[in-house]
């Protein structure tokens, strides 16, 4: 049974999300927003290396392969890793809105175990926007995009300014990201989740 809390219910005056005109085209791979990100970064040896692809509207798909380093129980993915995959996927939606936002609340339902070696196929969409609040939901399926449901989540993201990261992050990483000559990579480094 799914019971989303009141905090994840959009208010009556919420609006439908609008895809930014400069958002990646449907089918386009979004790539890592930051190399050291545990969810999508290429520089994390035990990270999820999640691959997200823009969908239609304000939606996307993503996938990752559960490796031995992601275990909780023997041979099964750790629930925290699965929650991280959902959070990373949901956070990547902000790239389609072209806004900087952080996770305010994440509610996850674990429906079935996900074995090591399985590919988790994720789908996510923004469902509503109310001021600085972005409401979104995601599902994760095993064995293919139409496979059995394994995990699902509802989330609330809150739009922030880049100062949120600058004021709270470790200065050497912040400075390295700010000094990156690639303007797109520099902007994307600050796009999701702390």
Residue pairs with C-beta under 8 A, 6 or more apart in sequence:
2 109
2 152
4 107
4 154
5 105
5 107
7 105
7 156
8 105
8 107
8 135
8 154
8 155
8 156
10 127
10 128
10 130
10 133
10 135
11 130
13 130
14 128
14 129
14 130
14 133
14 135
15 128
15 129
15 130
16 128
16 129
17 57
17 58
17 97
17 126
17 127
17 128
17 129
17 134
18 58
18 97
18 129
19 57
19 58
19 96
19 97
20 96
20 97
20 98
22 98
23 54
23 95
23 96
23 97
23 98
24 30
24 54
24 95
24 96
25 54
26 54
26 55
26 56
27 53
27 54
28 53
28 54
29 51
29 52
29 53
30 52
30 53
30 54
30 60
30 92
30 95
31 40
32 40
32 41
32 42
33 40
33 92
33 95
33 188
33 189
33 191
33 192
34 40
34 41
34 177
34 188
34 189
35 41
35 42
35 43
35 44
36 43
36 44
36 173
37 44
37 47
37 88
37 192
38 44
38 47
38 48
38 84
39 47
39 48
39 50
39 84
39 85
39 87
39 88
39 91
39 193
40 47
40 48
40 49
40 50
40 51
40 52
40 88
40 92
41 47
41 49
42 49
46 67
46 69
46 70
48 64
48 70
48 81
48 84
48 85
48 88
49 64
49 65
50 62
50 63
50 64
50 85
50 88
50 89
50 122
51 62
51 63
51 64
52 60
52 61
52 62
52 88
52 89
52 92
53 60
53 61
53 62
54 60
54 95
54 96
55 61
55 123
55 125
57 125
58 93
58 96
58 97
58 125
58 126
59 93
59 96
59 123
59 124
59 125
59 126
60 89
60 92
60 93
60 96
60 123
60 124
60 125
61 121
61 122
61 123
61 124
61 145
62 85
62 88
62 89
62 92
62 121
62 122
62 124
63 119
63 120
63 121
63 122
64 85
64 119
64 120
64 122
65 117
65 118
65 119
65 120
66 77
66 81
66 114
66 115
66 116
66 117
66 118
66 119
66 120
67 116
68 116
70 77
70 78
70 81
70 116
71 77
71 78
71 116
72 78
72 79
72 80
72 81
73 113
75 115
75 116
76 113
76 114
76 115
76 116
77 113
77 114
77 115
77 116
77 118
77 120
79 108
79 110
82 108
82 110
82 114
82 120
82 140
82 150
82 151
83 106
83 108
83 151
83 153
85 120
85 122
85 140
85 151
86 106
86 108
86 122
86 124
86 138
86 140
86 151
86 152
86 153
86 155
87 103
87 106
87 153
87 155
87 193
88 192
88 193
89 122
89 124
89 138
90 103
90 106
90 124
90 136
90 137
90 138
90 153
90 155
90 157
91 101
91 103
91 157
91 191
91 192
91 193
92 124
92 192
93 124
93 125
93 126
93 134
93 136
93 157
94 100
94 101
94 134
94 157
94 191
94 192
95 188
95 191
96 126
97 126
97 129
97 134
99 134
99 159
100 159
100 160
100 161
100 162
100 164
100 190
100 191
101 134
101 157
101 158
101 159
101 160
101 191
101 192
102 157
102 158
102 160
102 164
102 192
102 193
102 194
103 155
103 156
103 157
103 192
103 193
104 133
104 155
104 156
104 157
104 158
105 155
105 156
106 153
106 154
106 155
106 156
107 153
107 154
107 155
108 151
108 152
108 153
109 151
109 152
109 153
110 150
110 151
111 149
111 150
111 151
111 152
112 142
112 148
112 149
112 150
113 150
114 120
114 140
114 142
114 150
114 151
115 142
118 142
118 143
119 142
119 143
120 140
120 141
120 142
120 150
120 151
121 140
121 141
121 142
121 143
121 144
121 145
121 147
122 138
122 139
122 140
122 141
123 138
123 139
123 141
123 145
124 136
124 137
124 138
124 139
125 136
125 137
125 138
126 134
126 135
126 136
127 135
127 136
127 137
128 134
128 135
129 135
132 158
132 159
132 160
133 156
133 157
133 158
133 159
134 156
134 157
134 158
134 159
135 154
135 155
135 156
135 157
136 154
136 155
136 156
136 157
137 152
137 153
137 154
137 155
138 152
138 153
138 155
139 149
139 151
139 152
140 149
140 150
140 151
140 152
141 147
141 148
141 149
141 150
142 148
142 150
162 190
164 194
165 174
165 190
165 194
166 174
166 178
168 194
169 194
177 186
177 189
177 190
178 186
180 186
180 189
